[in-house]
Amino acid sequence: MKRVGLALLAQSLLTSCKSDDSPGTDNASKKVIVVGAGISGLAAAKKLKEKGFTVTVLEAQDKVGGRLRTNRSLGVAFDEGASWIHGIDGNPITDLAQQAGMTTFHTDDESLVAYDLGGVAINESTYANAEEAFYDMLDSLMESGSPAKSFETVFNAEYPQYADDRLWRFFLSTYMTFDRGDLDKTSSLLYNEGEEFGGIEKIATNGYDTIPIFLATGLDVQVGQRVSKVDYSGSKVKVTHNGTVSEADYAIVTVPLGVLKKNSIEFTPALPAAKQAAIEKLGMNCVNKFLLTWDTAFWDDEQYIAYTPEAKDKFNYFVNVKKFHPTVNALMTFAYADYGRQTETMSDAQVMDEIMAHLRDIYGDSTPAPTNMLRTKWATNENAYGAYSFTAVGSEMRHFEDLAEAVDDKLFFAGEHTEVDYFSTAHGAYLSGIREADKIIDL
Ligand SMILES: Cc1cc2nc3c(=O)[nH]c(=O)nc-3n(C[C@H](O)[C@H](O)[C@H](O)COP(=O)(O)OP(=O)(O)OC[C@H]3O[C@@H](n4cnc5c(N)ncnc54)[C@H](O)[C@@H]3O)c2cc1C
């Protein structure tokens, strides 16, 4: 963990020393409305309730979890949002998963087979050498970057030899576009910012929604309540949801950056200029996920099957679900950025055809069609309008802090997009909820 991470730890230790664990005697008279029942909102609500506050969570959807959302309709847990605990060492999700009963599996990055067009296997050392060169590029590209230039512009200028290299396109897509966003919109200076926890990657096997369901237990969560207005002009905060106005001493708004960008909620008075600028400048990317099932498995017995098509960001790797669900014959694949958005206009049959073209190129023309498919459409989802935030061209790291800034000690903001060290992750969202609860407790 780097310096900033230690500072965060020290801060939270101080906070936990300052306030004892017992519910505050005066707190019950203080009412808090939390907008959004994702992991950030629920973490804040749980902590505040434990401290004796009267807390109501208003959630637009008919269930809790937000971007921790699991579809079990095919008999296997398909996580439509987060799947992985990214680095289990020191990650708050590791303990939370244990408390919540979320089962996990170590997805071994070394268990990988890669194919080029025509199903030609990519030699292990070719892959490893390109990956190493790719990491070296990531370590230094920002030295040629500038605030107005995108990652793509600088990359193409510095590394023209890789412009048409399919393996490089694969790395750019799966390591950069997946984590950040469209390369022509990602900052050439800040693409590598943010902290990471160490340790292995673990994937949820019985569903990531286990965590929000656990956090929500015992809380007053009102589902099907879409918030349209937050008025913080008076001594109380007035929150309009489904035509009803509820009042509270404090409100914590945890809706995704995409929802804030769409101005789906009217704030009175308007949000401070710094917050509005941050909402505009930071990016919201698109990642879509697809789960396909078959009666029998025909693919390699490895954790990951990589493929290097001409088109960028298009179904270029497959997670072998059978590795952690031995009785389930399923693969999970992804589409990012522009291609990800394009899939949202395609029918299921069209999507399946495109995915099968890749699998048939690898495994032969007689590869059977899938029995079923589940898919996401995050870019057009009115509860998110995208997958997660990223450092877009023109953004600065302080924009995450501006998003986290409280207004008038009444209006608070949490969510992955407010966490400067761990934005775009489930753990970042969780930490942001705890952070905002602590702010209210300390008032
Ligand atoms: C495809 C995808 C893959 C991901 N993979 C990973 C991963 O592997 N590992 C990882 O750590 N992270 C991953 N993430 C990121 C992680 O899921 C999020 O960072 C985290 O879940 C965000 O939590 P949140 O509380 O900030 O927001 P959300 O979970 O989005 O919660 C916000 C809530 O607000 C509600 N809402 C919206 N508008 C309104 C309104 N007007 N009124 C009331 N309620 C409203 C929403 O319905 C939602 O429930 C992934 C995300 C996606 C989409």
The ligand as a Gaussian input file, in Angstrom:
#p B3LYP/6-31G(d) Opt

LIG

0 1
 C      -19.915000      -4.226000     -15.418000
 C      -19.254000      -3.847000     -14.121000
 C      -18.198000      -4.590000     -13.652000
 C      -17.583000      -4.259000     -12.439000
 N      -16.598000      -5.063000     -11.951000
 C      -16.077000      -4.804000     -10.720000
 C      -15.228000      -5.741000     -10.100000
 O      -15.005000      -6.844000     -10.621000
 N      -14.706000      -5.427000      -8.875000
 C      -14.992000      -4.237000      -8.237000
 O      -14.461000      -3.995000      -7.132000
 N      -15.849000      -3.355000      -8.806000
 C      -16.408000      -3.615000     -10.006000
 N      -17.339000      -2.776000     -10.540000
 C      -17.620000      -1.500000      -9.851000
 C      -18.577000      -1.664000      -8.656000
 O      -19.644000      -2.502000      -9.016000
 C      -19.103000      -0.283000      -8.270000
 O      -18.007000       0.606000      -8.075000
 C      -19.935000      -0.267000      -6.994000
 O      -20.849000      -1.327000      -6.948000
 C      -20.662000       1.070000      -6.938000
 O      -21.403000       1.180000      -5.747000
 P      -22.130000       2.561000      -5.432000
 O      -22.803000       2.407000      -4.128000
 O      -21.172000       3.682000      -5.622000
 O      -23.200000       2.761000      -6.604000
 P      -24.440000       1.854000      -7.034000
 O      -24.211000       0.440000      -6.675000
 O      -24.726000       2.153000      -8.445000
 O      -25.610000       2.395000      -6.094000
 C      -26.349000       3.553000      -6.407000
 C      -27.824000       3.247000      -6.209000
 O      -28.566000       4.426000      -6.503000
 C      -29.783000       4.025000      -7.110000
 N      -30.367000       5.172000      -7.815000
 C      -30.009000       5.712000      -8.997000
 N      -30.778000       6.786000      -9.281000
 C      -31.638000       6.927000      -8.242000
 C      -32.664000       7.863000      -7.928000
 N      -32.977000       8.885000      -8.744000
 N      -33.365000       7.689000      -6.769000
 C      -33.081000       6.675000      -5.917000
 N      -32.098000       5.760000      -6.166000
 C      -31.390000       5.906000      -7.306000
 C      -29.362000       2.903000      -8.040000
 O      -30.459000       2.106000      -8.418000
 C      -28.354000       2.163000      -7.147000
 O      -28.973000       1.139000      -6.411000
 C      -18.020000      -3.126000     -11.713000
 C      -19.114000      -2.381000     -12.183000
 C      -19.736000      -2.748000     -13.360000
 C      -20.941000      -1.981000     -13.814000

